[in-house]
Amino acid sequence: MRLVRPHFCAKIIVWLLAAGLTQLLVGCRVAVAEMPTPAALVPTLAVAAANGQLYLPPPTWTPDPEATITPGVARQASSSNMPVSVRTPRPTVVLPTNTPIPPTPTRTPTPLPATPTGTPYAFSFLRLPPTDELGPSKLGLHVVRNNDPNIMAFVRAAQPAVMKAVDDVGFLEEVKAVSPRTLTIGRLNVAHQDYAGTPEQAARDFVNAQLATYLQNPFVDYWEGWNEPDPNMDHMIWYSRFEQERVRLLAEHGLKAAIGGFATGVPEFDEFQLFLPAIDVALQHQGILSLHEYGAPDMTYLYGGALPGMDVYPDRGALTFRYRWYYRDILEPAGMVIPLAITEAGIDGIISNRPGPPGFGWRDFGGYWAQQGWGDDAAQAFINQLAWYDAG
């Protein structure tokens, strides 16, 4: 189910250059003078590097014993390395063809263990001297409106791996001017996202409506399409064909696509397999995959838990680090590893069936996090969680 998040929920993005899942470590180039106030935009790990602090998850942290995983986990509609267990061999992946959309398949969920067995990462934060290269963090900012000078101050200081803009994409030209190695991603909001008509015609209509803006903003490296779709088994083949056509249309104009844009907690494993033809076309045209990964009451919720019908691994999750299921069990065996951008991540209290207090964005959980040992205040605790995520 799709979710439109409250405006005050801070968002980050993560860039993973997936070449055999080799991660591009990028981020803070020079020190940031001081930590922003809680009302300011949290500039992720630039603050951590500046203060020279080592952030660790609470030493006594274990997954909540009540944590259970529901197929299609986590979304309620609103106004929007190695394995330690032996897994069952998977059949060879075969790409579906673009034949007429077949009847909806059905899925029989496999019972899951009630309690995830994973533990969080322990890590140390890299401390590097200032250079002309990007720094050690994979994190960047998701910006809806460039209305705060701290945004560009962060870009100048941190030289971030990636920056994303929604609608207000013009400032990405300034991002490229001061941090030319930063990858830029743009998305334009649309009024409707529905699986009506033929997917190819829907893609043509979508691109034609936005093409003028694309061509006026050549400093955007990748363009996203739909925001947080959850096609499920009913519509995944349709959506795959939509994305294939969108990639081809952008390529005709020398543009590149970020495909997918899936919401937190989706798609399921078998649903993602139906999306492989879109991955194949994106690889042919230098595209990337984009996903969203939120958690609550903290970013480690359901980390170490399994997807429906899958084995348990300590370094994967049903919410954060969900992408590892797709890459290790599907894309790597198929030789289809595609660069990945987590284009939204953070705290989303609308996640269903979760423990913890009521709340929406990260500011709402400060008291709870202090009790759990994440930090003395909401901003510090959130930065510590981002550090955990960045180190993964």
C-alpha positions as CSV (number, residue, x, y, z in Angstrom):
1,M,0.0,0.0,0.0
2,R,1.2,3.5,-0.8
3,L,2.0,6.1,1.8
4,V,2.4,9.9,1.5
5,R,4.6,10.9,4.4
6,P,4.0,13.9,6.7
7,H,6.2,16.8,5.6
8,F,8.1,16.9,8.8
9,C,9.5,13.4,8.4
10,A,13.2,13.9,7.6
11,K,14.4,11.8,4.6
12,I,17.9,10.7,3.6
13,I,19.1,8.8,0.5
14,V,21.8,6.2,0.2
15,W,23.9,5.4,-2.9
16,L,25.2,1.9,-3.3
17,L,27.3,1.2,-6.4
18,A,26.3,-2.4,-6.9
19,A,29.1,-4.0,-8.9
20,G,29.0,-7.3,-7.2
21,L,27.5,-5.3,-4.4
22,T,30.7,-3.3,-3.9
23,Q,29.5,-0.3,-2.0
24,L,30.7,3.2,-2.9
25,L,31.8,4.8,0.4
26,V,31.3,8.6,0.1
27,G,30.4,11.6,2.2
28,C,32.1,14.1,4.5
29,R,35.1,15.9,3.0
30,V,35.6,18.8,5.5
31,A,34.4,19.3,9.0
32,V,31.0,20.9,9.7
33,A,31.3,23.6,12.3
34,E,28.5,22.6,14.7
35,M,25.5,20.3,15.0
36,P,22.3,21.9,13.8
37,T,19.4,22.5,16.1
38,P,16.6,20.0,16.2
39,A,14.6,22.4,14.0
40,A,17.3,22.4,11.3
41,L,17.7,19.7,8.7
42,V,19.9,16.9,10.0
43,P,22.9,16.8,7.7
44,T,23.4,13.1,8.4
45,L,27.0,11.9,9.0
46,A,28.7,15.2,8.3
47,V,28.0,16.1,12.0
48,A,29.4,12.7,13.1
49,A,32.7,13.2,11.3
50,A,33.0,16.8,12.5
51,N,32.6,15.8,16.1
52,G,34.9,12.8,15.8
53,Q,32.5,10.6,17.6
54,L,32.0,6.8,17.4
55,Y,28.4,5.8,17.2
56,L,27.3,2.3,18.2
57,P,23.8,0.8,18.5
58,P,22.7,0.3,22.1
59,P,24.9,-2.6,23.5
60,T,21.9,-4.5,24.8
61,W,19.7,-4.2,21.7
62,T,17.8,-7.2,20.5
63,P,14.8,-7.3,18.1
64,D,11.5,-6.8,19.8
65,P,10.1,-10.3,20.8
66,E,6.7,-9.2,19.5
67,A,8.1,-8.4,16.0
68,T,6.2,-10.5,13.4
69,I,6.4,-10.1,9.7
70,T,3.2,-9.7,7.7
71,P,3.3,-10.3,3.9
72,G,3.4,-6.9,2.2
73,V,4.7,-5.6,5.6
74,A,4.5,-2.2,6.9
75,R,2.5,0.2,4.7
76,Q,-0.9,1.6,5.6
77,A,-2.5,4.1,3.3
78,S,-2.3,7.7,4.3
79,S,-2.5,11.0,2.5
80,S,0.6,9.0,0.3
81,N,28.1,-11.5,4.7
82,M,27.2,-14.0,4.1
83,P,24.4,-16.1,5.4
84,V,24.8,-18.0,8.6
85,S,22.0,-20.4,7.7
86,V,21.7,-22.8,4.8
87,R,19.2,-21.6,2.4
88,T,17.2,-23.8,0.0
89,P,18.6,-23.6,-3.5
90,R,16.6,-21.3,-5.8
91,P,15.6,-22.2,-9.3
92,T,17.4,-20.5,-12.2
93,V,15.9,-17.1,-12.9
94,V,14.1,-16.9,-16.2
95,L,13.0,-13.5,-17.5
96,P,9.3,-13.2,-18.2
97,T,8.5,-12.1,-21.7
98,N,6.3,-9.2,-22.8
99,T,3.4,-11.3,-23.8
100,P,-0.2,-10.3,-22.8
101,I,-0.5,-10.0,-19.1
102,P,-1.5,-13.5,-17.7
103,P,-4.1,-14.2,-15.0
104,T,-3.0,-13.2,-11.5
105,P,-0.8,-15.8,-9.8
106,T,-1.5,-16.8,-6.3
107,R,0.9,-17.2,-3.4
108,T,0.8,-19.5,-0.4
109,P,2.8,-17.8,2.4
110,T,5.1,-20.0,4.4
111,P,4.9,-19.8,8.2
112,L,7.7,-17.7,9.7
113,P,9.5,-17.8,13.0
114,A,7.9,-15.4,15.5
115,T,11.2,-13.8,16.6
116,P,14.0,-12.6,14.3
117,T,17.4,-13.8,15.4
118,G,19.6,-11.1,13.9
119,T,21.7,-8.5,15.7
120,P,22.7,-5.1,14.5
121,Y,26.1,-4.2,13.0
122,A,28.9,-3.1,15.2
123,F,31.1,-0.6,13.4
124,S,33.6,2.2,13.6
125,F,33.2,5.5,11.7
126,L,35.9,6.2,9.2
127,R,38.0,9.3,9.9
128,L,39.7,10.6,6.7
129,P,41.6,13.8,6.1
130,P,40.1,16.5,3.8
131,T,40.7,15.6,0.1
132,D,39.3,16.5,-3.3
133,E,37.4,13.1,-3.3
134,L,34.1,12.3,-1.9
135,G,34.2,11.3,1.7
136,P,33.3,8.2,3.7
137,S,29.5,8.3,3.8
138,K,26.9,6.8,1.4
139,L,24.2,9.2,2.7
140,G,22.8,12.3,1.1
141,L,19.7,14.5,1.4
142,H,16.2,14.2,-0.1
143,V,15.0,17.7,-0.7
144,V,11.4,18.8,-1.5
145,R,12.1,22.5,-1.4
146,N,15.6,24.1,-1.3
147,N,14.4,26.7,1.3
148,D,17.2,26.4,3.9
149,P,20.8,27.6,3.5
150,N,21.9,24.5,5.5
151,I,21.1,22.3,2.5
152,M,23.8,23.8,0.3
153,A,26.1,24.3,3.2
154,F,25.9,20.6,3.8
155,V,26.7,19.9,0.1
156,R,29.7,22.1,0.1
157,A,31.1,20.6,3.3
158,A,30.2,17.0,2.8
159,Q,30.5,16.5,-0.9
160,P,27.8,13.9,-0.6
161,A,27.4,10.7,-2.6
162,V,24.0,11.6,-3.9
163,M,21.3,14.3,-3.7
164,K,17.7,14.0,-4.7
165,A,15.2,16.7,-5.5
166,V,11.4,16.5,-5.9
167,D,9.7,19.1,-8.2
168,D,12.2,21.8,-7.1
169,V,15.0,20.3,-9.2
170,G,16.7,23.5,-10.3
171,F,19.0,23.8,-7.4
172,L,20.7,20.5,-8.4
173,E,22.6,22.6,-10.9
174,E,24.2,24.4,-7.9
175,V,24.9,21.0,-6.3
176,K,26.8,19.9,-9.4
177,A,28.7,23.2,-9.5
178,V,30.1,22.8,-5.9
179,S,30.2,19.0,-5.8
180,P,30.6,17.7,-9.3
181,R,31.0,14.1,-8.3
182,T,27.7,14.0,-6.5
183,L,25.0,11.9,-8.3
184,T,21.7,13.8,-8.7
185,I,18.3,12.2,-8.9
186,G,15.1,14.1,-9.7
187,R,11.4,13.3,-9.5
188,L,8.3,15.2,-10.5
189,N,5.0,14.6,-8.7
190,V,2.0,13.4,-10.6
191,A,-1.6,13.5,-9.7
192,H,-2.5,9.9,-10.5
193,Q,-0.7,6.6,-10.5
194,D,-2.9,3.8,-11.8
195,Y,-2.5,0.7,-13.8
196,A,-5.0,1.7,-16.6
197,G,-4.6,1.1,-20.3
198,T,-1.6,-0.4,-21.9
199,P,1.6,0.1,-19.9
200,E,3.6,1.3,-23.0
201,Q,1.0,4.0,-23.8
202,A,0.9,5.0,-20.1
203,A,4.7,5.4,-20.1
204,R,4.6,7.5,-23.3
205,D,2.0,9.8,-21.7
206,F,4.0,10.0,-18.5
207,V,7.3,10.9,-20.2
208,N,5.6,13.3,-22.7
209,A,4.1,15.3,-19.8
210,Q,7.4,15.7,-18.1
211,L,9.9,15.8,-21.0
212,A,10.2,19.6,-21.2
213,T,11.3,19.8,-17.6
214,Y,13.8,16.9,-18.1
215,L,15.4,18.7,-21.0
216,Q,15.7,22.0,-19.2
217,N,17.6,20.3,-16.3
218,P,20.5,18.4,-17.8
219,F,22.4,18.4,-14.5
220,V,19.9,15.7,-13.2
221,D,21.7,12.3,-13.6
222,Y,18.7,10.1,-13.2
223,W,14.9,10.6,-13.3
224,E,12.5,8.6,-11.2
225,G,9.0,7.8,-12.3
226,W,6.2,6.8,-10.0
227,N,6.6,7.3,-6.3
228,E,6.2,4.3,-4.0
229,P,4.2,2.0,-6.1
230,D,3.1,-1.4,-4.7
231,P,2.0,-3.3,-7.8
232,N,1.8,-6.7,-6.0
233,M,1.2,-9.9,-8.1
234,D,-1.8,-8.3,-9.8
235,H,0.1,-5.5,-11.5
236,M,3.8,-6.2,-11.4
237,I,4.1,-7.3,-15.0
238,W,2.2,-4.2,-16.1
239,Y,4.5,-2.0,-14.0
240,S,7.6,-3.8,-15.4
241,R,6.5,-3.1,-18.9
242,F,5.7,0.6,-18.0
243,E,9.2,1.0,-16.6
244,Q,10.8,-0.7,-19.6
245,E,9.1,1.7,-22.0
246,R,10.0,4.7,-19.8
247,V,13.7,3.7,-19.8
248,R,13.7,3.4,-23.6
249,L,11.9,6.8,-24.1
250,L,14.3,8.6,-21.8
251,A,17.2,7.0,-23.6
252,E,16.0,8.4,-26.9
253,H,16.7,11.9,-25.5
254,G,20.0,11.0,-23.9
255,L,18.5,10.7,-20.4
256,K,18.8,8.0,-17.8
257,A,16.2,6.4,-15.5
258,A,16.0,5.3,-11.9
259,I,13.4,2.5,-12.0
260,G,11.2,1.0,-9.3
261,G,10.8,3.6,-6.6
262,F,9.1,0.9,-4.5
263,A,7.7,1.7,-1.1
264,T,9.1,0.4,2.2
265,G,8.4,-3.3,2.8
266,V,7.6,-4.1,-0.8
267,P,7.8,-5.9,-3.2
268,E,7.8,-9.4,-2.0
269,F,10.4,-11.8,-3.2
270,D,8.3,-13.5,-5.9
271,E,6.9,-10.1,-7.0
272,F,10.4,-8.7,-7.6
273,Q,11.2,-11.6,-9.9
274,L,8.4,-10.4,-12.2
275,F,10.2,-7.0,-12.4
276,L,13.4,-8.5,-13.9
277,P,12.6,-7.5,-17.5
278,A,12.7,-3.8,-16.4
279,I,16.1,-4.4,-14.7
280,D,17.3,-5.9,-17.9
281,V,16.3,-2.9,-20.0
282,A,17.6,-0.5,-17.4
283,L,21.0,-2.2,-17.5
284,Q,21.1,-1.8,-21.3
285,H,20.6,2.0,-20.9
286,Q,22.8,2.7,-17.8
287,G,19.9,3.0,-15.5
288,I,19.7,2.4,-11.7
289,L,17.3,0.8,-9.3
290,S,15.6,3.0,-6.6
291,L,14.0,1.7,-3.4
292,H,12.7,3.2,-0.1
293,E,13.7,1.8,3.3
294,Y,12.1,3.3,6.5
295,G,11.7,1.8,10.0
296,A,10.0,2.6,13.3
297,P,10.1,2.9,16.2
298,D,13.7,2.9,15.1
299,M,15.6,2.0,12.0
300,T,16.6,-1.4,13.2
301,Y,13.0,-2.7,13.5
302,L,12.7,-6.1,11.8
303,Y,16.4,-6.1,11.1
304,G,17.3,-9.8,11.1
305,G,13.8,-10.8,10.2
306,A,12.9,-12.8,7.1
307,L,10.6,-12.2,4.1
308,P,7.6,-14.5,3.7
309,G,8.8,-18.0,2.9
310,M,12.5,-17.1,3.1
311,D,15.3,-18.1,5.5
312,V,16.5,-15.9,8.2
313,Y,19.8,-14.0,7.8
314,P,21.4,-11.7,10.4
315,D,22.4,-9.0,8.0
316,R,19.1,-8.5,6.1
317,G,15.8,-7.1,7.1
318,A,12.1,-6.8,6.2
319,L,12.4,-3.0,6.2
320,T,16.0,-1.6,6.3
321,F,18.5,-3.8,4.3
322,R,15.6,-5.4,2.5
323,Y,17.4,-4.8,-0.8
324,R,19.8,-7.6,0.1
325,W,17.2,-10.3,-0.6
326,Y,16.8,-9.0,-4.2
327,Y,20.5,-8.7,-4.9
328,R,21.9,-11.8,-3.2
329,D,19.1,-14.3,-4.2
330,I,17.9,-12.9,-7.5
331,L,20.1,-10.3,-9.2
332,E,23.6,-11.7,-8.4
333,P,22.7,-15.3,-9.5
334,A,21.1,-13.9,-12.7
335,G,24.2,-11.7,-13.5
336,M,21.9,-8.6,-13.4
337,V,23.5,-6.5,-10.6
338,I,22.4,-2.9,-11.1
339,P,23.5,0.2,-9.2
340,L,21.1,0.9,-6.3
341,A,20.0,4.2,-4.7
342,I,17.9,4.1,-1.6
343,T,16.1,7.3,-2.5
344,E,14.2,7.7,0.8
345,A,15.1,6.3,4.2
346,G,14.6,7.2,7.9
347,I,11.8,7.0,10.4
348,D,8.1,6.4,9.4
349,G,5.8,5.9,12.4
350,I,2.9,4.9,10.1
351,I,4.5,1.4,9.7
352,S,1.8,-1.1,10.9
353,N,1.9,-3.6,13.7
354,R,5.0,-2.1,15.3
355,P,6.0,-1.7,18.9
356,G,6.8,1.6,20.5
357,P,5.0,4.9,21.1
358,P,2.7,6.7,18.6
359,G,4.4,9.1,16.3
360,F,5.3,9.9,12.7
361,G,8.7,11.4,12.1
362,W,12.0,11.1,13.9
363,R,11.3,14.1,16.3
364,D,8.3,12.1,17.8
365,F,10.5,9.3,19.1
366,G,13.2,11.2,21.1
367,G,12.0,10.1,24.6
368,Y,11.6,6.5,23.5
369,W,15.1,6.5,21.9
370,A,16.6,7.9,25.1
371,Q,15.1,5.1,27.1
372,Q,16.5,2.6,24.6
373,G,20.0,4.0,24.7
374,W,20.2,5.5,21.3
375,G,21.0,9.1,22.4
376,D,20.2,11.8,24.9
377,D,17.9,13.7,22.5
378,A,16.0,13.0,19.3
379,A,18.5,14.6,16.9
380,Q,21.5,12.7,18.4
381,A,19.6,9.4,18.5
382,F,18.5,9.7,14.9
383,I,22.1,10.5,13.8
384,N,23.3,7.4,15.6
385,Q,20.7,5.3,13.8
386,L,21.8,6.8,10.5
387,A,25.4,6.0,11.3
388,W,24.3,2.4,11.9
389,Y,22.6,2.3,8.6
390,D,25.4,4.0,6.7
391,A,27.9,1.4,8.1
392,G,25.8,-1.5,6.9
